Amino acid sequence: MEALSKKYKEELDSIKKSLLESEELETYLDTEEEEDYKEMQNKFEPLLDNLHKTVADKHPLQLISLEKAMLDEDLEGLFLPRILGYSVLRGELNDRFKYIYPQEHFKDILLHIANSPNFEYIQKRIGQTIQIGFALSTDIWVADLLNNIENKSVKKYLQSQKLYKFHDQEQRKINFFRYKKQFDSFNYLVADFPQNIQELKKYGNVLKEFLLYRAASEHDNSTLIPEINKFLNKEEFLFEPEFIRITLVLGMYFQLKDANYNKLISVFNRLRKEKEDFDTEFFKYYLQFVDDKANFKIDAVGNLSQFIDKKIDDELTEFFKLMDIVYEKGYVAVETIDSIRKYYNEHEWLSNHNRCLRHSLLNRFSKFLNNLPEQDYHEFFEMFKTFAIYMDIFSNEKFNQSITKISMNYVRKLMKVYTDKRGRDYQDIKKFVMSTFVDLKLVKEKELIEFFKTKRKKVQKK
């Protein structure tokens, strides 16, 4: 955790000063009415939110320091419900949907809220958060937290948020994801770069997930570079699984330069030469780190290729030489198709090597269709011939399903543009989809007939 910088301290102090001098606070202190407390919320919480967003974007390693600074009585408990939610969602969970390590930051914020003179109003905004936080924590940890609360009514309220239904693992899982969905648009993840092996083992997975999140977003990662440099130079980390996974994420999704660029090449070279079965681990980890749902701006294979020394004779060189052909010649070229067919047949069809190959091509195909303007749909017709070739090479049902999915997503986009069912464009698209998709057994004819069927509007009876 980094200390909060002077400029952010000054900005927080400025917000606090404005609040202390405001008419809204003066009115609330006179009346102690909920409506007047809400007036303070409406005016000052957006300011605290903007500060939090700025720090989360530009200096994410200072987020915890900022949130601790917000535990200030002069801020009247404003914005605490939000950061309480953030603290609940940051914890690493095991397969039973319980925290692997106790969430002390959650505890600190909740205890501050419990002791706030404004608890009566704050509690109306934190019930679900406490329920989830308690459900993910151990009973002993929750009991210890409650023992720190002296106010009987506050303690009784918090005890009531420990729900029996969350003893069931499936209920915890369902409600956790339902709760988490409310925060999808917020930037709140944090991580520490470990300083020793013990910290690497404890927090390595959290750091890996944090870096994946930052890579998939448009946030400013420049302040992470010095910490990445220190991390890559930790000689004692080199052969640890957590270190290897994190360095692969950096190679796949971060545009490193100068010292970090050269250091990462050196790290991979040593791993390839000195660590037994590193190439096997690489293909396994690669598949773990590629998220089809995340909109990564950087192409993982293309970015990672620059860190792979092709002079080393191993499986990585073979794979990345093939992918260099794909990038240089294009996946439509005969040379590319022949090279992919040869590579694919030389490996077990269900091997991780071939899974990585299929995924890399799917990623390229998906980007092509995502960026293809609707008016250029004839290029889709032509490209589908190439899709069909690769479907024949791979003979893989999951690959075929993925091709079908991304293709139908594009067809749906076309249907929103070409709405005249008698028009030539609509008829061309319909004819192509009906014939091609049925011939390749991607979609049943009955389903496509239903897809293109005119939906009659229901006439409301008067």
Stockholm file with secondary structure:
# STOCKHOLM 1.0

chainA/1-462         MEALSKKYKEELDSIKKSLLESEELETYLDTEEEEDYKEMQNKFEPLLDNLHKTVADKHPLQLISLEKAMLDEDLEGLFLPRILGYSVLRGELNDRFKYIYPQEHFKDILLHIANSPNFEYIQKRIGQTIQIGFALSTDIWVADLLNNIENKSVKKYLQSQKLYKFHDQEQRKINFFRYKKQFDSFNYLVADFPQNIQELKKYGNVLKEFLLYRAASEHDNSTLIPEINKFLNKEEFLFEPEFIRITLVLGMYFQLKDANYNKLISVFNRLRKEKEDFDTEFFKYYLQFVDDKANFKIDAVGNLSQFIDKKIDDELTEFFKLMDIVYEKGYVAVETIDSIRKYYNEHEWLSNHNRCLRHSLLNRFSKFLNNLPEQDYHEFFEMFKTFAIYMDIFSNEKFNQSITKISMNYVRKLMKVYTDKRGRDYQDIKKFVMSTFVDLKLVKEKELIEFFKTKRKKVQKK
#=GR chainA/1-462 SS CCCCCHHHHHHHHHHHHHHHTCHHHHHHHHHCCHHHHHHHHHHHHHHHHHHHHHHHHHCGGGHHHHHHHTCCGGGTTTTHHHHHHHHHHTSCBCTTSCBSSCCHHHHHHHHHHHTCTTHHHHGGGTHHHHHHHHHHSCHHHHHHHHTTCCCHHHHHHHHHTSCGGGGSHHHHHHHHHHHHHTTTTCCCCCCCCCSSHHHHHHHHHHHHHHHHHHHHSCCCCGGGHHHHHHHHTCGGGTTCHHHHHHHHHHHHHCCCCHHHHHHHHHHHHHHHHHSTTHHHHHHHHHHHHCCSSSCCSSCHHHHHHTTSCTTSCSHHHHHHHHHHHHHHHCTTSHHHHHHHHHHHHHSCTTSHHHHHHHHHHHHHHHHHHHTCCGGGHHHHHHHHHHHHHHHHHHCCHHHHHHHHHHHHHHHHHHHHHCCCTTSHHHHHHHHHHHHHHHHTTSSCHHHHHHHHSCCCCCCCCC
#=GC SS_cons         CCCCCHHHHHHHHHHHHHHHTCHHHHHHHHHCCHHHHHHHHHHHHHHHHHHHHHHHHHCGGGHHHHHHHTCCGGGTTTTHHHHHHHHHHTSCBCTTSCBSSCCHHHHHHHHHHHTCTTHHHHGGGTHHHHHHHHHHSCHHHHHHHHTTCCCHHHHHHHHHTSCGGGGSHHHHHHHHHHHHHTTTTCCCCCCCCCSSHHHHHHHHHHHHHHHHHHHHSCCCCGGGHHHHHHHHTCGGGTTCHHHHHHHHHHHHHCCCCHHHHHHHHHHHHHHHHHSTTHHHHHHHHHHHHCCSSSCCSSCHHHHHHTTSCTTSCSHHHHHHHHHHHHHHHCTTSHHHHHHHHHHHHHSCTTSHHHHHHHHHHHHHHHHHHHTCCGGGHHHHHHHHHHHHHHHHHHCCHHHHHHHHHHHHHHHHHHHHHCCCTTSHHHHHHHHHHHHHHHHTTSSCHHHHHHHHSCCCCCCCCC
//
